[in-house]
Amino acid sequence: MRNLVLLLLVIAVIAGACRSDESTATTTASTTSMPMDDAMGDMNDMQMNMGDPDAVPAEEVPGAEVVAGTFALLDTRPAGYDDVAGTVALARSAGGTTVTIRLENLAAGVDFISHVHDGLCSELGGDHYKFDPAGSDMPPNEIHLAFTSAADGTGFMTAENAATVDDRARSVVVHPLDLLDNKIACAQFDG
């Protein structure tokens, strides 16, 4: 639990680091409650949705329009990530948006973060996609997928959001949590 608390604190403080502008990270309540350590003051009992590995994967959301993409390596990736591969699926439905990522050949036991972006992979994903462009850099105004890679180097996460993305949601970028400027790979939606 302490590692989860520290992970959420780090995300809250540096959420804007993989953005292409200089905006300041803020926090917003979401649907998944994760109590924070009392030492974190105002962030105590903050709610964030950073994904749920047990959620229905995007490809299986009933009645959804699904777009998919394949991760391509980025030149900004840190050493040791030359074989990373995987896919992303994004479902738009009456219930909102669901995003599922599947990755392989990651370093084992590493914390990663992925975000839906509004740019193309040739633009390193551009900025984070925001439902309200003037709103928060955190869920639920953005879609973040946080996960720790398994011992076999695989990574998997599904994130749900009650709002439905529009055509500004164009890609997903993944990077190690401790190296936010080192984007590993980008997957662009094909439809």
N, C-alpha and C positions, 0 to 999 in steps of 0.2 A: 504494500500500500504506500509506503514511504517513497518508493521509486516512482509510482504513478503520480504522487503529489509533486515530486520534483520535476517529472516530465511535463506536467501541466503548467507548472510555474515557468519553466524554460520556454514552453510554447507561447505562453501569454506575454512574456517579456520580449521575445524575438520573433514573433509571428510575422512581422513585416519584413524580415531580413531577406526572404526570397522574392520579395516584390521588387519591381523595377523603379519604384519611387521611394520617397523618404518618409512615408506616413508612420504614425505612431500606433503601436498595438493597443487595443482596448479589449475589454471582455464583455460578453453578452450571455445571458442565460439561454439554455437550450433544453432539450427534452430529457437528456440523460444526466442524472445527478451524480456527481463525484465529490463527496465531502473532502475539503482540503484541511491541512494541518492548522491548528489554532495559531501557530506562529506566523501564518501568512496574513493575518489581519483582515482587511476588507475583502479578501478573496475567499474567506471561509465560506463553505457551502456553495461555492460557485458551481454552476451547472454548465457542462460542455458535452457536445456530442462529437467525439473524435473517431467514431466507428464502433461496430459491434460484429465480431467474427461469426456470431450465431444468427445474424439478420439474414433475411431472404436475399440471395445474390441478385444483382441487377438483371441478369439474364432470365431469372425465374419469376419476376414480378408480374402477376397476372394483368393482362390488358395493357401492358406498358409499350411505349415506343422505345426501342433499345438501339443505341449506337455504340460502336466499339472501336478500339484502337489497339495497336501493338506498340510496345515501348521501343524507342530507338535511343541508343546511347548518345549522351551529350559530351562535348569537349570539356565541359566544366567538371566532369566526374572525378572523384578522388582516385588515387592509385588503388588497384586491386578490384576494380569494378568493371573490367573490360568484357566480362561475359554475362552481365545482367541481361535478362530477357523477361518478357511477360506481356500481359494484356490488361486492358481496362474495359469495363462496360458501364454505360450510363443509361438508366431507365427513367423515362418521364411517364408519370401516370397520374391518375386522379388523386392519389395519395401523396404526390410530391416527387422527389428525386431520390434515386438510389444509385450509388456508385460502388463498384466492386473492382479491386485490383488484385492481380495474381502475379507474383514475381518469383524468379529463381536465380540462382548463382549469386546471391547476396552474401556478404560476410555474415557468419552465424552470430546470433545473440546481440545484434546491433539494433538500436532504436531508430526507426525511420519515420518520416512524415511525408505525406503527399497532399497536394492541394489541387482542386479544379482551378484552371487558369482561363483567361479570356484571350490569350494569344496563341499563335501557331508555334510548333516546335522549332521552326527556323528562327523564332524570336525568343527562344528559351522559355516559351509559355507566356510571355508577357506578364501582366499583373494577375493577381488572384482574382477569380471570378467572385463578384459580390452581387447578392440579390438586390441590395440597395447600394449603388455605387458610392454614396456619401456615408455609408454606415460603417459598422465595426469591421475590424480585421479578423474577427473570431467567429466561430459557429454561434448561432445558426445563420449569420449573414454570409459566411463562407462555408465551403465544404472541405473539411480536413479529414484525412485518414491516417491515424497514428498506429504503428504496429512494431513489434519486435520480431526480427527474423528468427526462424526456427534453426535448430542445430544442423539441419540439412541445407540451410541457405535459402529456404523458401520464405516468401512473405505473402500474406493474404489479409484483406480487410474489406468490409462493407460499411459504408456510411449512408444514413438515411437523413432526409431533410423534408419537412412538411411543405416547403415551397418548391415550385417547379422551375428549373433553370430554363432560360430562353436560349436563343442561338448564339449568345455571347460566350457560352460555355464551350470552349473549343479544344481543350487539352487537359492532361493531368501530368504533373511533374513530381518526381520522387527524389528525396535526398536524405542523407543521414541526419538525424536530429542534431548531432554535435558539429556538423559541417554544413550549415544552411546555405552558404554560398556555393557549395559544391553539388550542383544538381547532377544527379546520376543519369536519369533518363526521362524522356517525355513521350507521351502517347497522345496522338491527335485523334479526335473522334472522326469516324469515316462517314457520318451521315447527318 
